Amino acid sequence: MAFGSDGTEAGPAEQSVGDAITLGKGTIAYAGVNPKTTNDDAGKELDSIIVGVGNEDPNPVSLPVETMTVDKPVVTNWHTVAADAVPFGGGTDQ
């Protein structure tokens, strides 16, 4: 997952990994995103999230979002339960 036109990449959230799931037609899956894991005012103002199934996804999708500050973003793995996808931590400055 990445943010904005400059492709700021999100790192992995510090969260335990669950069972592997297979994404396909009809599969509902959730990934949690935290665009800012630092405790200061630093960061870039960006207005889109780029979503792909993995790093090698040939067709990632750019989704518009409200402008947000992005600094050391993190993302969870895909999960079949939404509550499991909440990224509680991740940044080095937390």
N, C-alpha and C positions, 0 to 999 in steps of 0.2 A: 504494500500500500504506500502511496506517496501523496504529497500535497502540492497544489499549485502548478503553475506552468513551468516552474523550474524543477519539478520532480523531487522535492525534498522527501527522501525515503524515511519511512517509519521503521524503527528497530523492534525487536521482539519484546513484548511485555514480560515482566518477571511473574510468571504464573505457571502453575503445574500444567503439564500437557495431558490432555484426556485421550480417550480412545480415538484412533484414526477414523475419519469419516470419508465417504466417497461422495463427491459433489457430482450431480448430474441433473437431468431434467426432472423436475418435481421435487428435488431435495431442498429443504429449507435449512439454511445455515446462517450463523451469526458470527461476526468478528467484532471485538471491542476495539475502540480507537480512543487514544488520549493524545490530542495534538500538542499539548504543552505539559512537560513533566518537570520543568524547572520552577523555582520559587521566586523568580525575579521578573522584571518587566521586559526582558530581552525576547527577541523572536522576530519572525517575519509575519506580515499581514497577508494571508492568502485566502482565496475564495473558492477552492475546489479540492475534492478528494479524488485521487485516481485509484480505482479498485481493480484488482486482478486476482485470479484464482491462485497464482503463485508467481514467483519471480520471472518465470519464462512464459507467462500468459501472452499470446500473440495479439490479443484483443482487449487490453484493459479499457475500462470505462471511466471517463471523467465526469464526476457528479458535482454540480454547483452546490455550494453551501453558503451560509452567511459568512461574512469576513471574520476570520479568527486569527489569533496569534498562534504561530506554530514555532516550537522550540523543543528539540529532542523528542519528537513524537514516538509513540509506541503503538503496537497493534497486537492483538491476541491471535491465536490460531483460530480456525473455523470451528464452531461448536453447533450442536443440534439443539441446545437449550440456551436461550438468550441470556439468562442470569450467569451462565458459565463464561460468557464472553466479556464480562466487565473487567477492564484493565485497572486494577487497584494500584499498581506501582509501575516501575520501569525505569525512570530517569535516574541519573547519577546524582542529581541535585535534590532528591526528595529526602 
